[in-house]
């Protein structure tokens, strides 16, 4: 039986999320340029089911249908991303008016439906022209990002109440440049660290550009996981601490404290680091947290596998190993379902950063379950997804009772979509998508979330 959802404040913001590359399709419409992910999906063996995102869920052409689904939910906000190369096909210079017009129409449709548009300016899809010049290993990309942010804000800031600069810079650094399992497919391990610094610099420069264009309520969407040591020994605790630094504090400390968590680590980054940190740590209006599960980390042991990060194998020569978390149910992605990890994470952020932590929004939380339509009734009974979100909302409410200032919750995601290196094998949506016909079918979780919002919003 699903646990009841506790009462949230009347002004709590209920939302859903998606990203451009995962749902839009129409890769050349309006003169859109290719992105790093377009190129990556064309490389043999990169996507596990051999698919690509040329159609995805066809949101570019069906956005009005999707906005109607959100309106039916009663959500207060839709977190989407802007395709950088749809607006600037080469990442800089010439602006595609048709590309901007699409997002203008989307924002208008959301406003008409009473849904706050919450755009993310970068959700992993770097313009290929910039990637070929170094991508996030190059400082120039951060500066190009600021110019791009200005272009988008000048068109949309009059109607957009919340902005997100960058989504999950940790994943781009680790999976894209460190381990090579996401675009652009580089396997640089620790030499990927400049990609982290330049994304953080892009965030800081983006904040400046957005404010100059009249944007308000600016934040970032950062992935965070509680890190549990696999054992009480010094080696396991040291490995867990290093992992926490590399995946959590490497990104949150510069933004919230103006310093990197380790001077030795900072010395490996391209400069001028001290000057850049003043830009990176510009005050935010809010801070976004993407949470999926904790990580159990220990020292590497000879003869034992090094584990996985987000479904990606960890090289055996790294100074830490990811251990499986046992004793919990798992999603179809293999991720452990640990609702109280969200409470633990939110409380730990408040304890670590104190008054420097702005109000929080949970900008992503979701689960992959492959439940499909009943062959007779067509109903999609995704009870595990309902239980997942009910559990996490309960944990979120407990964190708020412990004094954490959380203002909203965005489910990932509104639609089943292209799940990066997994292709179409993982389904996160409240709405089922038939990838042959593109028919949308709300799942039971859609109706459940609608009732939660109606009763708690």
C-alpha positions in Angstrom: 0.0 0.0 0.0 1.4 3.4 -0.9 2.1 5.7 2.0 -0.1 8.9 2.2 1.6 12.1 1.1 1.8 14.7 4.0 0.5 18.2 3.7 2.8 20.7 2.0 2.6 24.5 2.2 0.0 26.1 -0.1 2.7 27.9 -2.1 4.9 24.8 -2.6 5.8 24.5 -6.3 4.8 21.3 -8.0 6.5 20.6 -11.3 7.6 18.2 -14.0 10.8 18.1 -16.1 12.3 17.2 -19.4 15.3 18.2 -21.6 15.5 19.3 -25.2 17.7 16.5 -26.7 15.6 13.8 -25.0 12.2 14.9 -26.3 12.3 17.4 -29.1 13.5 15.5 -32.2 13.5 17.6 -35.4 17.3 17.8 -35.4 17.6 20.2 -38.4 14.3 22.1 -38.1 14.7 25.9 -38.3 18.4 25.5 -39.1 19.3 23.8 -35.8 23.0 22.8 -35.8 24.3 19.5 -34.6 25.2 18.9 -31.0 27.8 16.7 -29.3 25.0 14.2 -28.6 23.9 14.1 -32.3 27.5 13.1 -33.1 27.7 10.6 -30.2 24.6 8.7 -31.2 26.0 8.2 -34.7 29.1 6.4 -33.3 28.6 2.6 -33.5 28.1 1.0 -30.1 27.6 4.2 -28.1 23.8 3.8 -27.5 22.9 0.5 -25.9 19.8 -0.1 -28.1 21.4 1.3 -31.2 18.9 4.1 -31.4 19.1 7.9 -31.9 17.1 11.0 -30.9 16.2 12.3 -34.4 12.5 11.8 -33.5 12.6 11.2 -29.8 9.0 12.0 -28.6 8.5 14.6 -31.4 8.0 17.4 -28.8 9.1 20.0 -31.3 6.0 19.4 -33.3 3.7 18.1 -30.5 4.5 20.6 -27.7 0.9 21.9 -27.5 -0.3 18.3 -26.8 2.4 18.0 -24.1 1.5 21.3 -22.5 -2.1 20.2 -22.4 -1.0 17.1 -20.5 0.8 19.3 -18.0 -2.2 21.5 -17.6 -4.3 18.3 -16.9 -1.9 17.5 -14.1 -2.3 20.9 -12.6 1.5 21.5 -12.2 2.7 25.0 -11.4 5.9 24.7 -13.4 7.6 22.9 -16.3 11.3 22.6 -16.3 12.5 22.2 -19.9 15.8 22.9 -21.6 16.7 25.1 -24.5 18.8 23.5 -27.2 21.8 25.7 -27.5 22.4 24.7 -31.1 18.8 25.3 -32.0 19.2 29.0 -31.0 22.9 29.4 -32.2 23.6 26.6 -34.7 27.4 27.1 -34.4 27.2 27.8 -30.6 28.0 31.5 -31.2 27.5 34.2 -33.8 24.5 33.7 -36.0 21.2 33.5 -34.2 18.4 31.2 -35.6 15.3 33.3 -35.3 13.2 30.2 -36.0 14.9 28.4 -33.1 14.1 31.2 -30.7 10.6 31.4 -32.1 10.0 27.8 -31.0 10.9 28.5 -27.4 8.9 31.8 -27.6 5.8 29.8 -28.6 6.4 27.2 -25.9 6.7 29.8 -23.2 3.5 31.5 -24.4 1.7 28.2 -24.4 2.8 27.5 -20.9 1.9 30.9 -19.6 -1.6 30.6 -21.3 -2.0 27.3 -19.4 -1.0 28.9 -16.1 2.3 26.9 -15.9 5.5 28.7 -15.1 8.2 28.1 -17.7 11.5 27.1 -16.0 14.2 26.9 -18.8 17.6 25.2 -18.3 20.1 26.8 -20.6 22.5 23.8 -20.8 21.4 20.2 -20.4 24.3 18.3 -21.8 23.9 19.0 -25.6 26.9 21.2 -26.4 26.9 22.6 -30.0 29.1 20.3 -32.0 31.0 23.3 -33.5 32.2 24.2 -30.0 32.8 20.6 -29.0 35.2 20.2 -32.0 37.1 23.2 -30.6 37.6 21.6 -27.2 34.1 21.7 -25.7 34.2 22.1 -22.0 37.9 21.6 -21.9 38.2 25.1 -23.4 37.6 28.3 -21.5 36.1 29.8 -24.7 33.0 27.5 -24.3 32.2 29.2 -21.0 32.4 32.6 -22.6 30.3 31.5 -25.5 27.7 30.2 -23.1 27.3 33.7 -21.5 26.6 35.2 -24.9 24.0 32.5 -25.6 22.4 33.1 -22.2 22.0 36.8 -23.2 20.3 35.9 -26.5 17.7 33.6 -24.8 17.0 35.9 -21.9 16.5 39.0 -24.1 13.7 37.1 -25.8 12.1 35.3 -22.9 12.9 37.1 -19.6 9.7 39.1 -19.7 7.7 35.9 -19.2 10.1 33.4 -17.4 10.0 33.6 -13.6 12.8 31.1 -12.9 16.0 30.2 -14.7 18.5 27.4 -14.5 22.0 27.9 -15.9 23.5 24.4 -16.1 22.2 20.9 -15.4 24.4 18.4 -13.6 28.0 19.5 -14.5 29.2 16.5 -12.5 27.8 14.0 -15.0 29.1 15.9 -18.0 32.6 15.9 -16.4 32.7 12.3 -15.2 30.6 10.5 -17.8 31.4 12.7 -20.8 35.0 13.6 -20.3 36.3 11.3 -17.6 34.9 7.8 -18.5 33.8 8.4 -22.1 30.4 6.8 -21.8 28.4 9.9 -22.6 29.0 12.6 -25.2 31.6 13.6 -26.2 33.1 10.2 -25.4 36.5 11.3 -23.9 38.3 9.0 -21.5 40.5 11.5 -19.7 39.9 10.3 -16.1 41.4 13.1 -13.8 42.5 15.1 -16.8 38.7 15.8 -17.2 38.8 18.3 -14.3 39.0 21.4 -16.6 35.6 20.5 -17.9 34.2 20.9 -14.3 35.8 24.3 -13.8 34.7 25.6 -17.2 31.1 24.5 -16.6 31.2 26.3 -13.2 32.6 29.4 -14.9 29.9 29.2 -17.5 27.3 29.1 -14.7 28.8 32.2 -13.1 29.1 34.1 -16.4 25.6 32.9 -17.2 24.2 34.4 -14.0 25.8 37.7 -14.9 24.4 37.6 -18.4 20.9 36.7 -17.2 20.7 39.4 -14.6 21.9 42.0 -17.1 19.1 40.9 -19.4 16.5 41.4 -16.7 16.1 37.7 -15.6 15.1 37.0 -12.1 15.1 33.9 -9.8 18.3 32.3 -11.1 19.6 28.9 -9.9 21.5 25.8 -11.0 20.4 22.1 -11.1 23.2 20.1 -9.5 23.2 16.3 -8.9 23.9 15.3 -5.4 24.1 11.9 -3.6 24.8 11.0 0.0 28.0 9.0 0.1 28.2 6.1 2.5 31.5 4.5 3.4 31.5 0.8 2.7 33.3 0.1 5.9 34.6 1.7 9.1 38.3 1.3 8.1 40.5 4.3 7.2 40.8 3.2 3.6 37.1 2.9 3.0 36.4 6.2 4.8 39.1 7.9 2.8 37.8 6.6 -0.5 34.2 7.7 0.3 35.5 11.2 1.3 37.4 11.5 -2.0 34.3 10.4 -4.0 32.2 12.9 -2.1 34.6 15.7 -3.0 34.8 14.7 -6.7 31.0 14.3 -7.3 29.4 16.6 -4.8 31.7 19.2 -3.2 33.8 19.9 -6.4 30.6 21.6 -7.7 28.7 22.9 -4.7 31.6 24.4 -2.7 32.8 26.8 -5.5 29.2 28.0 -6.0 28.2 28.3 -2.4 31.5 29.2 -0.7 33.7 30.7 -3.4 36.4 28.0 -2.9 37.3 24.5 -4.0 37.1 21.9 -1.3 40.8 21.0 -1.7 43.8 23.2 -2.5 45.6 20.4 -4.3 42.6 19.9 -6.5 42.3 23.6 -7.2 45.9 23.6 -8.3 45.1 21.2 -11.1 42.5 23.5 -12.6 43.0 26.1 -15.4 43.3 29.7 -14.2 42.9 32.3 -13.1 41.2 30.2 -10.5 40.9 32.8 -7.8 39.4 35.3 -10.1 37.0 32.8 -11.6 35.8 31.7 -8.2 34.5 35.2 -7.6 32.4 34.9 -10.7 31.3 31.3 -10.0 30.1 32.2 -6.5 27.8 35.0 -7.5 24.8 34.9 -5.1 21.9 32.7 -6.3 18.2 33.1 -5.7 17.9 29.4 -5.2 19.8 26.1 -5.5 18.5 23.0 -7.4 19.1 19.5 -6.2 18.8 16.4 -8.5 18.5 13.3 -6.3 18.2 9.6 -7.3 20.0 7.5 -4.8 22.9 7.3 -2.3 26.3 5.9 -3.3 28.2 3.2 -1.3 31.9 3.7 -1.7 35.0 1.9 -0.5 38.6 1.4 -1.2 39.4 -0.7 -4.4 40.1 -4.3 -3.7 42.1 -6.6 -6.0 39.9 -9.1 -7.7 36.7 -7.2 -6.9 34.9 -5.1 -9.6 35.1 -1.3 -9.2 31.3 -0.9 -9.6 29.2 1.5 -11.6 28.4 5.2 -11.6 24.9 5.9 -13.2 25.0 2.5 -14.9 28.6 3.1 -16.2 31.5 0.9 -15.3 34.2 2.4 -13.1 37.8 1.9 -14.2 39.6 -0.5 -11.8 42.6 1.9 -11.4 40.7 4.7 -9.7 41.3 5.2 -5.9 37.7 4.3 -5.0 35.2 1.6 -5.8 31.4 1.7 -5.9 29.7 -1.1 -4.0 26.1 -2.3 -4.5 23.6 -1.1 -2.0 21.7 -4.1 -0.7 18.5 -4.4 1.3 16.4 -2.0 -0.9 14.2 -2.4 -3.9 15.7 -1.4 -7.2 14.3 0.4 -10.2 14.5 -1.1 -13.7 17.7 0.9 -14.1 19.2 -1.0 -11.2 19.3 2.0 -8.9 18.4 1.4 -5.2 15.2 3.1 -4.0 16.2 4.9 -0.8 13.7 7.7 -0.1 15.3 8.8 3.2 18.5 9.5 1.3 16.8 12.6 0.0 16.1 13.8 3.6 19.7 12.9 4.5 21.0 14.9 1.6 19.0 18.0 2.1 19.8 18.1 5.8 23.5 17.6 5.1 23.5 20.5 2.6 22.0 22.8 5.2 24.5 21.6 7.9 27.5 22.0 5.5 26.6 25.4 4.1 24.4 27.1 6.7 23.4 30.6 5.8 25.2 30.4 2.5 22.7 27.9 1.2 19.8 29.6 -0.6 16.3 28.2 -0.7 16.2 24.7 -2.3 14.2 23.1 -5.1 14.3 19.4 -5.9 14.8 19.9 -9.6 14.9 16.2 -10.5 13.7 13.0 -8.8 12.4 10.0 -10.6 12.5 6.4 -11.4 12.6 4.0 -14.4 10.0 1.3 -14.6 9.0 -0.3 -17.9 5.3 -0.9 -17.1 3.3 -0.8 -20.4 -0.3 -0.7 -21.3 -2.6 -3.5 -20.3 -3.4 -5.4 -23.6 -7.2 -5.3 -22.8 -7.8 -2.1 -21.0 -4.9 0.0 -22.1 -4.3 1.1 -18.5 -0.7 1.5 -17.3 -0.6 0.5 -13.6 2.8 1.7 -12.5 2.3 1.2 -8.8 6.1 1.1 -8.2 6.5 4.7 -9.5 3.7 5.9 -7.3 5.3 4.3 -4.3 8.6 5.8 -5.2 7.4 9.3 -5.4 5.2 9.0 -2.3 8.2 7.8 -0.4 10.4 10.6 -1.6 7.8 13.2 -0.9 7.5 11.9 2.6 11.3 12.1 3.0 11.3 15.7 1.6 8.6 16.7 4.1 10.6 15.3 7.0 13.6 17.4 5.8 11.4 20.5 5.8 10.2 19.6 9.3 13.9 19.5 10.3 14.2 23.1 9.1 15.4 22.8 5.5 14.0 25.5 3.3 12.6 23.6 0.3 10.3 25.4 -2.0 9.3 22.9 -4.7 9.6 19.4 -6.3 10.0 18.5 -10.0 9.3 15.0 -11.1 11.6 13.5 -13.8 10.0 13.3 -16.1 6.7 14.2 -17.7 7.2 11.8 -20.7 9.1 8.6 -21.4 12.0 9.8 -23.6 15.5 9.1 -25.0 17.5 8.2 -22.0 21.0 9.1 -23.2 23.3 6.1 -23.6 20.5 3.7 -22.7 18.4 4.8 -25.7 14.8 4.0 -25.2 15.3 1.2 -22.8 14.5 3.1 -19.6 11.1 4.8 -19.0 10.9 7.6 -16.5 7.7 9.3 -17.6 4.4 9.9 -15.9 3.1 9.6 -19.5 3.8 6.5 -21.6 5.0 7.1 -25.2 4.6 4.5 -27.9 7.7 5.1 -29.9 6.1 3.6 -33.0 3.0 5.8 -33.1 4.2 8.6 -30.6 0.8 8.2 -28.8 0.9 9.6 -25.3 -1.0 7.6 -22.6 -1.0 8.9 -19.0 0.0 6.3 -16.5 -1.6 5.7 -13.1 1.2 7.8 -11.6 0.0 10.7 -13.7 -3.4 10.5 -12.0 -1.8 10.0 -8.6 0.4 13.1 -9.0 -2.6 15.2 -10.2 -4.5 14.2 -7.1 -1.5 15.0 -4.9 -1.2 18.5 -6.4 -4.9 19.1 -6.1 -5.0 18.1 -2.5 -1.6 19.5 -1.3 -1.1 22.6 -3.6 
